Amino acid sequence: MRGKPGTVKRPEAERAIRQLTHEWATAHGVGPGSVEMPSFSAFHRWVLGRGGAAYFQFRSTLGPLEDAESWFDQELRQAWRN
């Protein structure tokens, strides 16, 4: 059974968000464990601008944006913020 067109499954979204986090960080000069807090909202806008809205449309108990922000923080070693 397939989901709605334009949506992805959670594991696929997680892989993409984690990879895109590193692409965004490189493009914006943000390193893992950076003292300054990376902006998830800036990352989210960047992904949307690249046509990645589907990566934020998956089934989730907490909500797709909350999961995506958690993965973003983990990849940038900012999980202590959560």
N, CA, C and O atoms as a CHARMM CRD file, in Angstrom:
* protein
*
  328
    1    1 MET  N      0.84800  -1.17700   0.00000 PROA 1      0.00000
    2    1 MET  CA     0.00000   0.00000   0.00000 PROA 1      0.00000
    3    1 MET  C      0.89400   1.24100   0.00000 PROA 1      0.00000
    4    1 MET  O      1.81900   1.34400   0.80600 PROA 1      0.00000
    5    2 ARG  N      0.62500   2.14700  -0.87200 PROA 2      0.00000
    6    2 ARG  CA     1.43800   3.35500  -1.00300 PROA 2      0.00000
    7    2 ARG  C      0.74700   4.52200  -0.31100 PROA 2      0.00000
    8    2 ARG  O     -0.47800   4.57500  -0.20400 PROA 2      0.00000
    9    3 GLY  N      1.57100   5.45400   0.15500 PROA 3      0.00000
   10    3 GLY  CA     1.04700   6.67100   0.77600 PROA 3      0.00000
   11    3 GLY  C      0.60000   7.65500  -0.28500 PROA 3      0.00000
   12    3 GLY  O      0.57300   7.34700  -1.47700 PROA 3      0.00000
   13    4 LYS  N      0.25400   8.82800   0.16700 PROA 4      0.00000
   14    4 LYS  CA    -0.15400   9.88800  -0.75500 PROA 4      0.00000
   15    4 LYS  C      1.02300  10.26900  -1.64200 PROA 4      0.00000
   16    4 LYS  O      2.17400  10.19800  -1.21100 PROA 4      0.00000
   17    5 PRO  N      0.74100  10.67500  -2.88800 PROA 5      0.00000
   18    5 PRO  CA     1.83400  11.13400  -3.74600 PROA 5      0.00000
   19    5 PRO  C      2.57100  12.30500  -3.09200 PROA 5      0.00000
   20    5 PRO  O      1.95500  13.17100  -2.47100 PROA 5      0.00000
   21    6 GLY  N      3.88700  12.31700  -3.24000 PROA 6      0.00000
   22    6 GLY  CA     4.67300  13.40400  -2.68700 PROA 6      0.00000
   23    6 GLY  C      5.08900  13.20000  -1.24200 PROA 6      0.00000
   24    6 GLY  O      5.75900  14.05800  -0.66700 PROA 6      0.00000
   25    7 THR  N      4.70600  12.07900  -0.64200 PROA 7      0.00000
   26    7 THR  CA     5.12400  11.80600   0.72900 PROA 7      0.00000
   27    7 THR  C      6.16000  10.68900   0.72100 PROA 7      0.00000
   28    7 THR  O      6.25600   9.92000  -0.23600 PROA 7      0.00000
   29    8 VAL  N      6.92000  10.61400   1.78000 PROA 8      0.00000
   30    8 VAL  CA     7.93000   9.57500   1.91900 PROA 8      0.00000
   31    8 VAL  C      7.71300   8.86600   3.24500 PROA 8      0.00000
   32    8 VAL  O      7.02100   9.37300   4.12700 PROA 8      0.00000
   33    9 LYS  N      8.29800   7.71500   3.37500 PROA 9      0.00000
   34    9 LYS  CA     8.23300   6.98200   4.64400 PROA 9      0.00000
   35    9 LYS  C      9.25600   7.58500   5.60600 PROA 9      0.00000
   36    9 LYS  O     10.23500   8.19900   5.18200 PROA 9      0.00000
   37   10 ARG  N      9.02200   7.40400   6.87600 PROA 10     0.00000
   38   10 ARG  CA     9.88100   7.98700   7.90800 PROA 10     0.00000
   39   10 ARG  C     11.35700   7.61400   7.73700 PROA 10     0.00000
   40   10 ARG  O     12.20400   8.50400   7.81900 PROA 10     0.00000
   41   11 PRO  N     11.71100   6.33400   7.50100 PROA 11     0.00000
   42   11 PRO  CA    13.14200   6.00800   7.35200 PROA 11     0.00000
   43   11 PRO  C     13.80200   6.73200   6.17300 PROA 11     0.00000
   44   11 PRO  O     14.95400   7.15600   6.27000 PROA 11     0.00000
   45   12 GLU  N     13.08300   6.87100   5.07900 PROA 12     0.00000
   46   12 GLU  CA    13.61700   7.59600   3.92100 PROA 12     0.00000
   47   12 GLU  C     13.79900   9.07800   4.25100 PROA 12     0.00000
   48   12 GLU  O     14.80300   9.68600   3.88200 PROA 12     0.00000
   49   13 ALA  N     12.82500   9.64600   4.94500 PROA 13     0.00000
   50   13 ALA  CA    12.91800  11.05200   5.34200 PROA 13     0.00000
   51   13 ALA  C     14.09300  11.25600   6.29400 PROA 13     0.00000
   52   13 ALA  O     14.82200  12.24200   6.18100 PROA 13     0.00000
   53   14 GLU  N     14.27900  10.33200   7.22700 PROA 14     0.00000
   54   14 GLU  CA    15.38700  10.46200   8.17700 PROA 14     0.00000
   55   14 GLU  C     16.73200  10.44800   7.45900 PROA 14     0.00000
   56   14 GLU  O     17.59100  11.28500   7.73900 PROA 14     0.00000
   57   15 ARG  N     16.92100   9.50900   6.53800 PROA 15     0.00000
   58   15 ARG  CA    18.18100   9.45500   5.77400 PROA 15     0.00000
   59   15 ARG  C     18.41600  10.77000   5.03700 PROA 15     0.00000
   60   15 ARG  O     19.51800  11.31800   5.06400 PROA 15     0.00000
   61   16 ALA  N     17.37500  11.26900   4.38000 PROA 16     0.00000
   62   16 ALA  CA    17.50300  12.50300   3.59900 PROA 16     0.00000
   63   16 ALA  C     17.79000  13.70300   4.49600 PROA 16     0.00000
   64   16 ALA  O     18.66800  14.50700   4.18400 PROA 16     0.00000
   65   17 ILE  N     17.06900  13.83500   5.59700 PROA 17     0.00000
   66   17 ILE  CA    17.26000  14.97600   6.50100 PROA 17     0.00000
   67   17 ILE  C     18.67200  14.96500   7.07600 PROA 17     0.00000
   68   17 ILE  O     19.32100  16.00800   7.15900 PROA 17     0.00000
   69   18 ARG  N     19.14400  13.79600   7.46900 PROA 18     0.00000
   70   18 ARG  CA    20.50100  13.70800   8.02400 PROA 18     0.00000
   71   18 ARG  C     21.54600  14.10500   6.97400 PROA 18     0.00000
   72   18 ARG  O     22.49500  14.82600   7.28500 PROA 18     0.00000
   73   19 GLN  N     21.37500  13.64200   5.74500 PROA 19     0.00000
   74   19 GLN  CA    22.31100  13.99100   4.67400 PROA 19     0.00000
   75   19 GLN  C     22.22000  15.48300   4.34200 PROA 19     0.00000
   76   19 GLN  O     23.24000  16.16100   4.21400 PROA 19     0.00000
   77   20 LEU  N     21.00600  15.98000   4.20600 PROA 20     0.00000
   78   20 LEU  CA    20.81200  17.40000   3.88900 PROA 20     0.00000
   79   20 LEU  C     21.33900  18.31400   4.99700 PROA 20     0.00000
   80   20 LEU  O     21.79000  19.42700   4.72700 PROA 20     0.00000
   81   21 THR  N     21.28200  17.84300   6.23700 PROA 21     0.00000
   82   21 THR  CA    21.83200  18.62400   7.34400 PROA 21     0.00000
   83   21 THR  C     23.30500  18.92100   7.10100 PROA 21     0.00000
   84   21 THR  O     23.76200  20.04500   7.30600 PROA 21     0.00000
   85   22 HSD  N     24.04500  17.90400   6.66200 PROA 22     0.00000
   86   22 HSD  CA    25.47700  18.09400   6.41900 PROA 22     0.00000
   87   22 HSD  C     25.72500  18.99100   5.20900 PROA 22     0.00000
   88   22 HSD  O     26.65600  19.79700   5.21000 PROA 22     0.00000
   89   23 GLU  N     24.89900  18.85300   4.18400 PROA 23     0.00000
   90   23 GLU  CA    25.03000  19.73300   3.01500 PROA 23     0.00000
   91   23 GLU  C     24.76700  21.18600   3.41400 PROA 23     0.00000
   92   23 GLU  O     25.50500  22.09000   3.02100 PROA 23     0.00000
   93   24 TRP  N     23.70900  21.39800   4.19700 PROA 24     0.00000
   94   24 TRP  CA    23.36700  22.74600   4.65400 PROA 24     0.00000
   95   24 TRP  C     24.48400  23.31200   5.53400 PROA 24     0.00000
   96   24 TRP  O     24.88900  24.46300   5.37200 PROA 24     0.00000
   97   25 ALA  N     24.97500  22.49100   6.46500 PROA 25     0.00000
   98   25 ALA  CA    26.02100  22.94900   7.38300 PROA 25     0.00000
   99   25 ALA  C     27.27700  23.36000   6.61800 PROA 25     0.00000
  100   25 ALA  O     27.88400  24.38400   6.93200 PROA 25     0.00000
  101   26 THR  N     27.66800  22.57800   5.62600 PROA 26     0.00000
  102   26 THR  CA    28.83800  22.90800   4.81900 PROA 26     0.00000
  103   26 THR  C     28.61700  24.21500   4.07200 PROA 26     0.00000
  104   26 THR  O     29.49300  25.07900   4.04000 PROA 26     0.00000
  105   27 ALA  N     27.44300  24.35200   3.47300 PROA 27     0.00000
  106   27 ALA  CA    27.12600  25.55700   2.69500 PROA 27     0.00000
  107   27 ALA  C     27.07100  26.81200   3.56800 PROA 27     0.00000
  108   27 ALA  O     27.29300  27.92000   3.08000 PROA 27     0.00000
  109   28 HSD  N     26.77400  26.63600   4.86300 PROA 28     0.00000
  110   28 HSD  CA    26.61200  27.78500   5.76000 PROA 28     0.00000
  111   28 HSD  C     27.73500  27.90600   6.79500 PROA 28     0.00000
  112   28 HSD  O     27.65000  28.72100   7.71300 PROA 28     0.00000
  113   29 GLY  N     28.77900  27.09800   6.64600 PROA 29     0.00000
  114   29 GLY  CA    29.92600  27.19600   7.54500 PROA 29     0.00000
  115   29 GLY  C     29.64500  26.81600   8.98000 PROA 29     0.00000
  116   29 GLY  O     30.24000  27.37400   9.90200 PROA 29     0.00000
  117   30 VAL  N     28.74200  25.87000   9.17800 PROA 30     0.00000
  118   30 VAL  CA    28.39100  25.41300  10.52500 PROA 30     0.00000
  119   30 VAL  C     29.04400  24.05700  10.74900 PROA 30     0.00000
  120   30 VAL  O     28.85200  23.13000   9.96200 PROA 30     0.00000
  121   31 GLY  N     29.81600  23.94300  11.82300 PROA 31     0.00000
  122   31 GLY  CA    30.47000  22.67900  12.13200 PROA 31     0.00000
  123   31 GLY  C     29.75000  21.92600  13.23100 PROA 31     0.00000
  124   31 GLY  O     29.04300  22.53000  14.03800 PROA 31     0.00000
  125   32 PRO  N     29.92600  20.59300  13.27200 PROA 32     0.00000
  126   32 PRO  CA    29.32900  19.80500  14.35300 PROA 32     0.00000
  127   32 PRO  C     29.82300  20.30000  15.70900 PROA 32     0.00000
  128   32 PRO  O     31.00900  20.58300  15.87800 PROA 32     0.00000
  129   33 GLY  N     28.93200  20.40100  16.64800 PROA 33     0.00000
  130   33 GLY  CA    29.26800  20.84500  17.99000 PROA 33     0.00000
  131   33 GLY  C     29.57200  22.32900  18.07900 PROA 33     0.00000
  132   33 GLY  O     30.17400  22.78700  19.04900 PROA 33     0.00000
  133   34 SER  N     29.16200  23.07000  17.08400 PROA 34     0.00000
  134   34 SER  CA    29.41200  24.51200  17.03200 PROA 34     0.00000
  135   34 SER  C     28.87700  25.20400  18.28000 PROA 34     0.00000
  136   34 SER  O     27.84000  24.82200  18.82300 PROA 34     0.00000
  137   35 VAL  N     29.59900  26.22400  18.72300 PROA 35     0.00000
  138   35 VAL  CA    29.16300  26.98000  19.90100 PROA 35     0.00000
  139   35 VAL  C     27.87400  27.73300  19.59700 PROA 35     0.00000
  140   35 VAL  O     26.97400  27.79700  20.43400 PROA 35     0.00000
  141   36 GLU  N     27.78800  28.30400  18.39300 PROA 36     0.00000
  142   36 GLU  CA    26.54800  28.98800  18.02500 PROA 36     0.00000
  143   36 GLU  C     25.49900  27.94300  17.66800 PROA 36     0.00000
  144   36 GLU  O     25.82100  26.89200  17.11300 PROA 36     0.00000
  145   37 MET  N     24.26300  28.23400  17.98500 PROA 37     0.00000
  146   37 MET  CA    23.19400  27.27700  17.74200 PROA 37     0.00000
  147   37 MET  C     22.73600  27.37100  16.28900 PROA 37     0.00000
  148   37 MET  O     22.24500  28.41300  15.85600 PROA 37     0.00000
  149   38 PRO  N     22.89800  26.27700  15.53600 PROA 38     0.00000
  150   38 PRO  CA    22.41900  26.27600  14.15300 PROA 38     0.00000
  151   38 PRO  C     20.90300  26.45000  14.12200 PROA 38     0.00000
  152   38 PRO  O     20.19800  25.98300  15.01700 PROA 38     0.00000
  153   39 SER  N     20.41500  27.11500  13.10300 PROA 39     0.00000
  154   39 SER  CA    18.99300  27.41300  12.99400 PROA 39     0.00000
  155   39 SER  C     18.25600  26.32900  12.21200 PROA 39     0.00000
  156   39 SER  O     18.43100  26.18400  11.00200 PROA 39     0.00000
  157   40 PHE  N     17.42400  25.57000  12.93600 PROA 40     0.00000
  158   40 PHE  CA    16.62100  24.56600  12.24800 PROA 40     0.00000
  159   40 PHE  C     15.64100  25.23100  11.28900 PROA 40     0.00000
  160   40 PHE  O     15.39400  24.70500  10.20400 PROA 40     0.00000
  161   41 SER  N     15.08200  26.36600  11.66300 PROA 41     0.00000
  162   41 SER  CA    14.11900  27.02600  10.77200 PROA 41     0.00000
  163   41 SER  C     14.79500  27.47200   9.47800 PROA 41     0.00000
  164   41 SER  O     14.18100  27.40600   8.41300 PROA 41     0.00000
  165   42 ALA  N     16.04900  27.92500   9.54900 PROA 42     0.00000
  166   42 ALA  CA    16.78600  28.28600   8.33100 PROA 42     0.00000
  167   42 ALA  C     17.04200  27.04400   7.48500 PROA 42     0.00000
  168   42 ALA  O     16.92100  27.08000   6.26000 PROA 42     0.00000
  169   43 PHE  N     17.39600  25.94400   8.14900 PROA 43     0.00000
  170   43 PHE  CA    17.59100  24.67300   7.44600 PROA 43     0.00000
  171   43 PHE  C     16.28900  24.23700   6.77600 PROA 43     0.00000
  172   43 PHE  O     16.29200  23.83700   5.61200 PROA 43     0.00000
  173   44 HSD  N     15.18500  24.31300   7.50200 PROA 44     0.00000
  174   44 HSD  CA    13.87600  23.90700   6.98400 PROA 44     0.00000
  175   44 HSD  C     13.52600  24.71500   5.73300 PROA 44     0.00000
  176   44 HSD  O     13.10300  24.15200   4.72300 PROA 44     0.00000
  177   45 ARG  N     13.70400  26.03100   5.80600 PROA 45     0.00000
  178   45 ARG  CA    13.43800  26.88600   4.63400 PROA 45     0.00000
  179   45 ARG  C     14.34500  26.51000   3.46200 PROA 45     0.00000
  180   45 ARG  O     13.90500  26.49700   2.31200 PROA 45     0.00000
  181   46 TRP  N     15.59800  26.20700   3.75100 PROA 46     0.00000
  182   46 TRP  CA    16.56700  25.82500   2.72100 PROA 46     0.00000
  183   46 TRP  C     16.12400  24.53700   2.02100 PROA 46     0.00000
  184   46 TRP  O     16.15700  24.45000   0.79400 PROA 46     0.00000
  185   47 VAL  N     15.71100  23.53900   2.80700 PROA 47     0.00000
  186   47 VAL  CA    15.24700  22.27100   2.22100 PROA 47     0.00000
  187   47 VAL  C     13.99500  22.51100   1.38300 PROA 47     0.00000
  188   47 VAL  O     13.88700  21.99000   0.27300 PROA 47     0.00000
  189   48 LEU  N     13.05300  23.29000   1.89700 PROA 48     0.00000
  190   48 LEU  CA    11.83500  23.58300   1.13800 PROA 48     0.00000
  191   48 LEU  C     12.17600  24.27800  -0.17500 PROA 48     0.00000
  192   48 LEU  O     11.57300  23.98800  -1.20800 PROA 48     0.00000
  193   49 GLY  N     13.13400  25.18700  -0.13900 PROA 49     0.00000
  194   49 GLY  CA    13.55600  25.90100  -1.33800 PROA 49     0.00000
  195   49 GLY  C     14.19300  25.00400  -2.37700 PROA 49     0.00000
  196   49 GLY  O     14.23700  25.34300  -3.56000 PROA 49     0.00000
  197   50 ARG  N     14.68400  23.86400  -1.93800 PROA 50     0.00000
  198   50 ARG  CA    15.29000  22.89000  -2.84500 PROA 50     0.00000
  199   50 ARG  C     14.28100  21.82200  -3.27500 PROA 50     0.00000
  200   50 ARG  O     14.66100  20.81900  -3.87900 PROA 50     0.00000
  201   51 GLY  N     13.01400  22.03200  -2.97000 PROA 51     0.00000
  202   51 GLY  CA    11.97800  21.08100  -3.37400 PROA 51     0.00000
  203   51 GLY  C     11.84900  19.87200  -2.47000 PROA 51     0.00000
  204   51 GLY  O     11.35800  18.82800  -2.90000 PROA 51     0.00000
  205   52 GLY  N     12.28500  19.99400  -1.21800 PROA 52     0.00000
  206   52 GLY  CA    12.27700  18.85600  -0.30800 PROA 52     0.00000
  207   52 GLY  C     11.11500  18.80400   0.66100 PROA 52     0.00000
  208   52 GLY  O     11.24100  18.20400   1.72900 PROA 52     0.00000
  209   53 ALA  N      9.99800  19.40700   0.32700 PROA 53     0.00000
  210   53 ALA  CA     8.84900  19.42700   1.24300 PROA 53     0.00000
  211   53 ALA  C      8.40000  18.02300   1.64300 PROA 53     0.00000
  212   53 ALA  O      7.92900  17.82100   2.76200 PROA 53     0.00000
  213   54 ALA  N      8.54000  17.06100   0.74600 PROA 54     0.00000
  214   54 ALA  CA     8.09400  15.69100   1.03400 PROA 54     0.00000
  215   54 ALA  C      8.83900  15.08200   2.21600 PROA 54     0.00000
  216   54 ALA  O      8.31800  14.18300   2.87600 PROA 54     0.00000
  217   55 TYR  N     10.05600  15.56400   2.49100 PROA 55     0.00000
  218   55 TYR  CA    10.82700  15.01800   3.61400 PROA 55     0.00000
  219   55 TYR  C     10.25800  15.43300   4.96400 PROA 55     0.00000
  220   55 TYR  O     10.70200  14.93600   5.99900 PROA 55     0.00000
  221   56 PHE  N      9.30100  16.31600   4.96900 PROA 56     0.00000
  222   56 PHE  CA     8.65600  16.75700   6.20700 PROA 56     0.00000
  223   56 PHE  C      7.19300  16.30500   6.25300 PROA 56     0.00000
  224   56 PHE  O      6.39200  16.84200   7.01800 PROA 56     0.00000
  225   57 GLN  N      6.85900  15.31600   5.42900 PROA 57     0.00000
  226   57 GLN  CA     5.47900  14.82100   5.36200 PROA 57     0.00000
  227   57 GLN  C      5.46800  13.30700   5.52400 PROA 57     0.00000
  228   57 GLN  O      5.30800  12.57000   4.55100 PROA 57     0.00000
  229   58 PHE  N      5.63600  12.86000   6.73500 PROA 58     0.00000
  230   58 PHE  CA     5.60100  11.43100   7.02900 PROA 58     0.00000
  231   58 PHE  C      4.85600  11.24200   8.34100 PROA 58     0.00000
  232   58 PHE  O      4.66700  12.18800   9.10500 PROA 58     0.00000
  233   59 ARG  N      4.44000  10.02400   8.58700 PROA 59     0.00000
  234   59 ARG  CA     3.72200   9.73400   9.83000 PROA 59     0.00000
  235   59 ARG  C      4.69800   9.74700  10.99400 PROA 59     0.00000
  236   59 ARG  O      5.80600   9.21700  10.91200 PROA 59     0.00000
  237   60 SER  N      4.25500  10.36700  12.08000 PROA 60     0.00000
  238   60 SER  CA     5.11800  10.50000  13.24600 PROA 60     0.00000
  239   60 SER  C      4.26700  10.73100  14.48400 PROA 60     0.00000
  240   60 SER  O      3.25300  11.42700  14.43100 PROA 60     0.00000
  241   61 THR  N      4.67900  10.15000  15.58600 PROA 61     0.00000
  242   61 THR  CA     3.97300  10.35700  16.84200 PROA 61     0.00000
  243   61 THR  C      4.13200  11.79700  17.32600 PROA 61     0.00000
  244   61 THR  O      3.15900  12.43800  17.72100 PROA 61     0.00000
  245   62 LEU  N      5.36400  12.29500  17.29100 PROA 62     0.00000
  246   62 LEU  CA     5.63500  13.66300  17.75900 PROA 62     0.00000
  247   62 LEU  C      5.30200  14.70700  16.71700 PROA 62     0.00000
  248   62 LEU  O      4.94000  15.83300  17.05700 PROA 62     0.00000
  249   63 GLY  N      5.41900  14.34700  15.46200 PROA 63     0.00000
  250   63 GLY  CA     5.23000  15.27400  14.35100 PROA 63     0.00000
  251   63 GLY  C      6.49100  15.29700  13.50500 PROA 63     0.00000
  252   63 GLY  O      7.59400  15.22800  14.04800 PROA 63     0.00000
  253   64 PRO  N      6.35400  15.39100  12.19500 PROA 64     0.00000
  254   64 PRO  CA     7.52000  15.33100  11.32400 PROA 64     0.00000
  255   64 PRO  C      8.53600  16.44600  11.55800 PROA 64     0.00000
  256   64 PRO  O      9.73900  16.20200  11.46400 PROA 64     0.00000
  257   65 LEU  N      8.08800  17.64700  11.85500 PROA 65     0.00000
  258   65 LEU  CA     9.04400  18.73400  12.09600 PROA 65     0.00000
  259   65 LEU  C      9.84600  18.49900  13.37400 PROA 65     0.00000
  260   65 LEU  O     11.03800  18.80200  13.42400 PROA 65     0.00000
  261   66 GLU  N      9.20500  17.96600  14.39400 PROA 66     0.00000
  262   66 GLU  CA     9.90600  17.67500  15.64000 PROA 66     0.00000
  263   66 GLU  C     10.94600  16.58500  15.42200 PROA 66     0.00000
  264   66 GLU  O     12.06900  16.69200  15.91300 PROA 66     0.00000
  265   67 ASP  N     10.58300  15.53800  14.68900 PROA 67     0.00000
  266   67 ASP  CA    11.54900  14.47800  14.38100 PROA 67     0.00000
  267   67 ASP  C     12.70400  15.03000  13.55700 PROA 67     0.00000
  268   67 ASP  O     13.86700  14.75100  13.84800 PROA 67     0.00000
  269   68 ALA  N     12.38800  15.80700  12.53700 PROA 68     0.00000
  270   68 ALA  CA    13.42900  16.36500  11.66900 PROA 68     0.00000
  271   68 ALA  C     14.37400  17.26200  12.46800 PROA 68     0.00000
  272   68 ALA  O     15.58600  17.22500  12.25500 PROA 68     0.00000
  273   69 GLU  N     13.83800  18.06000  13.37600 PROA 69     0.00000
  274   69 GLU  CA    14.69900  18.92700  14.18500 PROA 69     0.00000
  275   69 GLU  C     15.60200  18.09800  15.09400 PROA 69     0.00000
  276   69 GLU  O     16.75900  18.45700  15.31500 PROA 69     0.00000
  277   70 SER  N     15.08400  17.00300  15.61700 PROA 70     0.00000
  278   70 SER  CA    15.89000  16.12400  16.45800 PROA 70     0.00000
  279   70 SER  C     17.04100  15.51700  15.65300 PROA 70     0.00000
  280   70 SER  O     18.17200  15.46600  16.13800 PROA 70     0.00000
  281   71 TRP  N     16.76600  15.05400  14.42700 PROA 71     0.00000
  282   71 TRP  CA    17.82500  14.48800  13.57700 PROA 71     0.00000
  283   71 TRP  C     18.85200  15.55500  13.22600 PROA 71     0.00000
  284   71 TRP  O     20.05500  15.29300  13.23600 PROA 71     0.00000
  285   72 PHE  N     18.37700  16.75800  12.91800 PROA 72     0.00000
  286   72 PHE  CA    19.23300  17.90100  12.61200 PROA 72     0.00000
  287   72 PHE  C     20.17900  18.16000  13.79100 PROA 72     0.00000
  288   72 PHE  O     21.38800  18.29600  13.60500 PROA 72     0.00000
  289   73 ASP  N     19.62100  18.22600  14.99600 PROA 73     0.00000
  290   73 ASP  CA    20.42600  18.47500  16.18900 PROA 73     0.00000
  291   73 ASP  C     21.42200  17.34400  16.43600 PROA 73     0.00000
  292   73 ASP  O     22.57200  17.60400  16.79100 PROA 73     0.00000
  293   74 GLN  N     20.99800  16.09800  16.25500 PROA 74     0.00000
  294   74 GLN  CA    21.90200  14.96300  16.45600 PROA 74     0.00000
  295   74 GLN  C     23.08000  15.02300  15.48700 PROA 74     0.00000
  296   74 GLN  O     24.22600  14.80800  15.88000 PROA 74     0.00000
  297   75 GLU  N     22.79600  15.31200  14.23900 PROA 75     0.00000
  298   75 GLU  CA    23.85900  15.35900  13.23300 PROA 75     0.00000
  299   75 GLU  C     24.85000  16.48000  13.50300 PROA 75     0.00000
  300   75 GLU  O     26.03700  16.33800  13.20900 PROA 75     0.00000
  301   76 LEU  N     24.38600  17.57700  14.05000 PROA 76     0.00000
  302   76 LEU  CA    25.26400  18.71100  14.33500 PROA 76     0.00000
  303   76 LEU  C     25.74600  18.71200  15.78800 PROA 76     0.00000
  304   76 LEU  O     26.30000  19.69700  16.27500 PROA 76     0.00000
  305   77 ARG  N     25.52200  17.58400  16.46300 PROA 77     0.00000
  306   77 ARG  CA    25.92300  17.41200  17.86700 PROA 77     0.00000
  307   77 ARG  C     25.36600  18.51700  18.75500 PROA 77     0.00000
  308   77 ARG  O     26.05800  19.08500  19.60000 PROA 77     0.00000
  309   78 GLN  N     24.09700  18.79500  18.53000 PROA 78     0.00000
  310   78 GLN  CA    23.39400  19.80900  19.32000 PROA 78     0.00000
  311   78 GLN  C     22.23500  19.18100  20.09400 PROA 78     0.00000
  312   78 GLN  O     21.34300  19.89100  20.55900 PROA 78     0.00000
  313   79 ALA  N     22.24400  17.84900  20.23600 PROA 79     0.00000
  314   79 ALA  CA    21.11500  17.14900  20.85200 PROA 79     0.00000
  315   79 ALA  C     20.88300  17.57400  22.30000 PROA 79     0.00000
  316   79 ALA  O     19.78900  17.37500  22.83000 PROA 79     0.00000
  317   80 TRP  N     21.88000  18.14700  22.94000 PROA 80     0.00000
  318   80 TRP  CA    21.70800  18.61100  24.31900 PROA 80     0.00000
  319   80 TRP  C     20.62500  19.67800  24.41600 PROA 80     0.00000
  320   80 TRP  O     20.08700  19.93400  25.49400 PROA 80     0.00000
  321   81 ARG  N     20.30800  20.30600  23.26700 PROA 81     0.00000
  322   81 ARG  CA    19.27500  21.35600  23.26000 PROA 81     0.00000
  323   81 ARG  C     17.88000  20.78500  23.46100 PROA 81     0.00000
  324   81 ARG  O     16.98600  21.49200  23.92500 PROA 81     0.00000
  325   82 ASN  N     17.68200  19.52400  23.12200 PROA 82     0.00000
  326   82 ASN  CA    16.33100  18.92900  23.16700 PROA 82     0.00000
  327   82 ASN  C     15.98400  18.44100  24.54800 PROA 82     0.00000
  328   82 ASN  O     14.89100  17.91700  24.76100 PROA 82     0.00000
